[in-house]
Amino acid sequence: MPNKLYIQAQRSEITEHLIYKKLSAYEKNPHNKKILEKISQDELKHYGFWRARTRQDVAPNKIKIVFYLLVARIFGLTFGVRLMEKGEELTQVNYEKISQDLPEVKKLIKDEDEHEQSLIEMINEEKLEYIGSMVLGLNDALVELTGALAGFTLALGDTRLIALTGGIMGIAASLSMATSGYLSARADGKKNPLKSSIYTGMAYVLTVVILIAPYLLSENPYIALGITLASVILIILLFTFYTSVAKNIPFKQRFLEMVGISLGVAIFTFGIGYAVRVSWGIEI
């Protein structure tokens, strides 16, 4: 009876082969298409390596195929491929165990790690090229608007007025950010500065909508502020996870840094709002 670890490794390889094969079929960029086809063929060779030892065919994991295809289509090719590679930790553990009895696997591990990582690094994708513009808009919106809403919460007190003020300020700031993004991209010689500015502005506007929504849904400004701060942490969590996977950078440090900055500014401006309300005797 074949070793269960051999079967798991074989299933993993045929599953990845089919994922890369289907991704290459969808990909329109000739450069990316060639890379995906090459990875797909390598995975098929690795499948053959295990089949020669199990002497049987193994069915792929269809659920995993559907999942990663959807992720790649929705969030981008680079993110989908990197997420899949990060999710193969169990396979790597199995390979390490198998290599104790089958030394040839050590070379397979080395080849797969180095070769696939180099191929993934070569993938060019428009979404990833403009992710810097999105980060710029998102970061500015989170820091500026979170602080402003915290200050408005105490200074103004009325949720509708806070939402209106924050919305006007946010839209104006998004237009300013988009314009700055266009001029910056043009100065840097980017191919499409207009698209860069659109990414920046859209990220800012979307963040504005999410952050002021609690003030439109609740009449209690402090509950609305609490929901807004929770939304800030969630947005930072999701976007930091996306960028850490897509760009292969550390997650924890960037997440804690961004949360600290956003919440720190919010607490500071909340204090300013309190001081203004008390010293000026403002009651709205």
C-alpha positions as CSV (number, residue, x, y, z in Angstrom):
1,M,0.0,0.0,0.0
2,P,1.5,3.4,-1.0
3,N,2.7,5.8,1.8
4,K,-0.1,8.2,2.7
5,L,2.4,11.1,2.6
6,Y,3.3,10.2,-0.9
7,I,-0.4,10.3,-1.9
8,Q,-0.9,13.7,-0.2
9,A,2.1,15.1,-2.1
10,Q,0.9,13.7,-5.3
11,R,-2.5,15.2,-4.9
12,S,-1.0,18.6,-4.1
13,E,1.1,18.6,-7.2
14,I,-1.7,17.6,-9.6
15,T,-4.0,20.2,-7.9
16,E,-1.5,23.0,-8.4
17,H,-0.8,21.8,-11.9
18,L,-4.5,22.2,-12.8
19,I,-4.7,25.6,-11.0
20,Y,-1.8,27.0,-12.9
21,K,-3.0,25.5,-16.2
22,K,-6.5,27.1,-15.8
23,L,-4.9,30.4,-14.7
24,S,-2.8,30.4,-17.9
25,A,-5.9,29.8,-20.0
26,Y,-7.6,32.9,-18.5
27,E,-4.5,35.1,-18.6
28,K,-4.3,37.6,-21.5
29,N,-0.8,39.0,-20.8
30,P,1.6,36.9,-23.0
31,H,4.4,37.3,-20.4
32,N,2.3,36.1,-17.5
33,K,0.7,33.3,-19.6
34,K,4.2,31.9,-20.4
35,I,5.2,31.9,-16.7
36,L,2.0,30.2,-15.6
37,E,2.3,27.5,-18.3
38,K,5.9,26.8,-17.2
39,I,4.9,26.5,-13.6
40,S,2.0,24.2,-14.6
41,Q,4.4,21.9,-16.5
42,D,6.8,21.8,-13.5
43,E,4.0,20.8,-11.2
44,L,3.0,18.0,-13.7
45,K,6.6,16.7,-13.6
46,H,6.5,16.6,-9.8
47,Y,3.2,14.7,-10.0
48,G,5.0,12.2,-12.3
49,F,7.8,11.9,-9.7
50,W,5.3,10.8,-7.0
51,R,3.2,8.7,-9.4
52,A,6.3,6.6,-10.2
53,R,6.4,5.7,-6.5
54,T,2.8,5.3,-5.7
55,R,2.0,3.5,-9.0
56,Q,-1.5,5.0,-9.1
57,D,-3.3,8.1,-10.3
58,V,-4.7,10.5,-7.7
59,A,-7.6,12.9,-8.1
60,P,-7.0,16.6,-7.6
61,N,-8.7,18.7,-4.8
62,K,-11.5,20.3,-6.8
63,I,-12.6,22.6,-4.0
64,K,-9.1,24.0,-3.7
65,I,-9.0,24.5,-7.5
66,V,-12.3,26.5,-7.5
67,F,-11.2,28.5,-4.5
68,Y,-7.9,29.7,-5.8
69,L,-9.3,30.4,-9.3
70,L,-11.9,32.7,-7.7
71,V,-9.4,34.4,-5.5
72,A,-7.1,35.1,-8.5
73,R,-9.9,36.4,-10.6
74,I,-11.3,38.7,-7.9
75,F,-8.1,39.9,-6.1
76,G,-5.5,39.5,-8.9
77,L,-3.2,36.9,-10.3
78,T,-0.2,37.7,-8.1
79,F,-2.2,37.6,-4.9
80,G,-3.9,34.3,-5.8
81,V,-0.6,32.6,-6.7
82,R,1.3,33.9,-3.6
83,L,-1.6,32.9,-1.3
84,M,-1.6,29.4,-2.8
85,E,2.1,29.1,-2.2
86,K,1.8,30.3,1.4
87,G,-1.0,27.8,1.9
88,E,1.2,24.8,0.9
89,E,3.0,24.7,4.3
90,L,1.5,21.3,5.1
91,T,3.0,20.0,1.8
92,Q,6.4,21.3,2.7
93,V,6.2,19.6,6.2
94,N,5.2,16.3,4.4
95,Y,8.2,16.7,2.1
96,E,10.6,17.2,5.0
97,K,9.2,14.0,6.6
98,I,9.4,12.0,3.3
99,S,13.0,13.2,2.6
100,Q,14.2,11.3,5.6
101,D,13.4,8.0,3.8
102,L,13.6,9.4,0.3
103,P,16.7,11.6,-0.2
104,E,15.7,12.5,-3.7
105,V,12.9,14.7,-2.3
106,K,15.4,17.2,-0.9
107,K,16.3,18.2,-4.5
108,L,12.6,18.4,-5.4
109,I,12.0,20.7,-2.5
110,K,14.9,22.9,-3.5
111,D,13.9,23.0,-7.1
112,E,10.3,23.8,-6.3
113,D,11.1,26.6,-3.8
114,E,13.7,28.3,-5.9
115,H,12.2,27.8,-9.3
116,E,8.6,28.7,-8.5
117,Q,9.5,31.7,-6.4
118,S,11.7,33.1,-9.2
119,L,8.8,32.6,-11.6
120,I,6.3,34.2,-9.3
121,E,8.6,37.2,-8.8
122,M,8.6,37.7,-12.6
123,I,4.8,38.0,-12.9
124,N,3.8,41.5,-14.1
125,E,0.3,42.6,-13.2
126,E,-1.4,46.0,-13.5
127,K,-3.2,45.7,-10.2
128,L,0.0,45.2,-8.4
129,E,1.7,48.1,-10.2
130,Y,-1.0,50.5,-9.0
131,I,-1.2,49.1,-5.5
132,G,1.1,51.9,-4.3
133,S,-1.5,54.4,-5.4
134,M,-4.2,52.6,-3.5
135,V,-2.1,52.4,-0.4
136,L,-1.5,56.2,-0.6
137,G,-5.2,56.9,-0.8
138,L,-6.1,54.4,1.9
139,N,-3.5,55.5,4.4
140,D,-4.3,59.2,4.0
141,A,-8.0,58.6,4.3
142,L,-7.6,56.4,7.4
143,V,-5.3,58.8,9.3
144,E,-7.0,62.1,8.3
145,L,-10.6,61.1,8.4
146,T,-10.4,58.9,11.5
147,G,-8.8,61.8,13.4
148,A,-11.3,64.3,12.0
149,L,-14.4,62.1,12.9
150,A,-13.0,61.5,16.4
151,G,-12.7,65.3,16.9
152,F,-16.1,66.0,15.3
153,T,-17.7,63.4,17.6
154,L,-17.0,65.5,20.7
155,A,-17.0,69.0,19.2
156,L,-20.3,68.6,17.3
157,G,-22.1,65.7,19.0
158,D,-24.8,65.3,16.3
159,T,-24.3,62.1,14.1
160,R,-25.9,63.6,11.0
161,L,-23.9,66.8,11.3
162,I,-20.7,64.7,11.9
163,A,-21.4,62.5,8.8
164,L,-22.1,65.6,6.6
165,T,-19.0,67.4,7.8
166,G,-16.9,64.3,7.4
167,G,-18.3,63.5,4.0
168,I,-17.7,66.9,2.6
169,M,-14.2,67.0,4.0
170,G,-13.5,63.4,2.7
171,I,-14.7,64.1,-0.8
172,A,-12.7,67.3,-1.0
173,A,-9.6,65.5,0.3
174,S,-10.1,62.6,-2.2
175,L,-10.1,65.0,-5.1
176,S,-7.0,66.7,-3.7
177,M,-5.3,63.3,-3.3
178,A,-6.3,62.2,-6.8
179,T,-4.8,65.4,-8.3
180,S,-1.6,65.0,-6.3
181,G,-1.4,61.4,-7.3
182,Y,-1.7,62.4,-11.0
183,L,1.0,65.0,-10.8
184,S,3.3,62.7,-8.8
185,A,2.8,59.8,-11.2
186,R,3.4,62.2,-14.2
187,A,6.6,63.6,-12.6
188,D,7.8,60.0,-12.0
189,G,7.3,59.2,-15.7
190,K,4.6,56.5,-15.1
191,K,2.9,55.2,-18.3
192,N,-0.6,56.1,-17.1
193,P,-0.7,58.8,-14.5
194,L,-4.5,59.2,-14.9
195,K,-5.1,55.6,-13.9
196,S,-2.8,56.0,-10.9
197,S,-4.7,59.0,-9.7
198,I,-8.0,57.2,-10.2
199,Y,-6.8,54.3,-8.0
200,T,-5.7,56.8,-5.3
201,G,-9.1,58.7,-5.4
202,M,-11.2,55.5,-5.4
203,A,-9.4,54.1,-2.4
204,Y,-9.9,57.4,-0.6
205,V,-13.6,57.7,-1.4
206,L,-14.4,54.1,-0.5
207,T,-12.7,54.6,2.8
208,V,-14.7,57.8,3.4
209,V,-18.0,56.0,2.8
210,I,-17.1,53.1,5.1
211,L,-16.0,55.4,8.0
212,I,-19.0,57.8,7.9
213,A,-21.6,55.1,7.4
214,P,-21.9,54.4,11.2
215,Y,-22.9,58.0,11.8
216,L,-25.7,57.7,9.3
217,L,-27.0,54.5,11.0
218,S,-26.7,55.4,14.6
219,E,-28.0,58.4,16.6
220,N,-25.4,57.9,19.3
221,P,-22.1,59.5,18.3
222,Y,-20.0,57.5,20.6
223,I,-21.4,54.2,19.4
224,A,-20.8,55.4,15.8
225,L,-17.2,56.3,16.7
226,G,-16.7,52.9,18.2
227,I,-18.0,51.2,15.1
228,T,-15.8,53.5,12.9
229,L,-12.7,52.7,14.9
230,A,-13.5,48.9,14.6
231,S,-13.9,49.4,10.8
232,V,-10.6,51.2,10.7
233,I,-8.8,48.2,12.3
234,L,-10.7,45.8,10.0
235,I,-9.7,47.8,6.8
236,I,-6.1,47.9,7.9
237,L,-6.1,44.2,8.7
238,L,-7.5,43.2,5.3
239,F,-5.5,45.6,3.2
240,T,-2.2,44.9,5.1
241,F,-2.9,41.1,4.6
242,Y,-3.4,41.7,0.9
243,T,-0.3,43.8,0.4
244,S,1.8,41.4,2.6
245,V,0.8,38.5,0.4
246,A,0.9,40.2,-2.9
247,K,4.3,41.9,-2.3
248,N,5.7,39.2,0.0
249,I,6.4,41.6,2.8
250,P,6.1,41.2,6.7
251,F,2.5,41.5,7.9
252,K,2.7,42.1,11.7
253,Q,4.9,45.1,11.8
254,R,3.1,47.0,9.1
255,F,-0.3,46.2,10.6
256,L,0.6,47.3,14.1
257,E,2.3,50.4,12.8
258,M,-0.7,51.5,10.8
259,V,-3.2,50.7,13.6
260,G,-1.0,52.7,16.1
261,I,-0.8,55.7,13.8
262,S,-4.6,55.8,13.0
263,L,-5.8,55.2,16.5
264,G,-3.1,57.6,17.9
265,V,-4.3,60.4,15.7
266,A,-7.9,59.6,16.6
267,I,-7.3,59.7,20.3
268,F,-5.3,63.0,19.9
269,T,-8.0,64.7,17.9
270,F,-10.7,63.4,20.2
271,G,-8.9,65.2,23.0
272,I,-8.7,68.4,20.9
273,G,-12.5,68.1,20.3
274,Y,-13.1,67.7,24.0
275,A,-10.9,70.7,24.9
276,V,-12.6,72.9,22.3
277,R,-16.1,71.9,23.5
278,V,-15.3,72.6,27.1
279,S,-13.2,75.8,26.7
280,W,-15.6,77.4,24.2
281,G,-18.8,76.0,25.8
282,I,-20.1,74.7,22.5
283,E,-23.3,72.7,22.7
284,I,-25.0,71.5,19.5
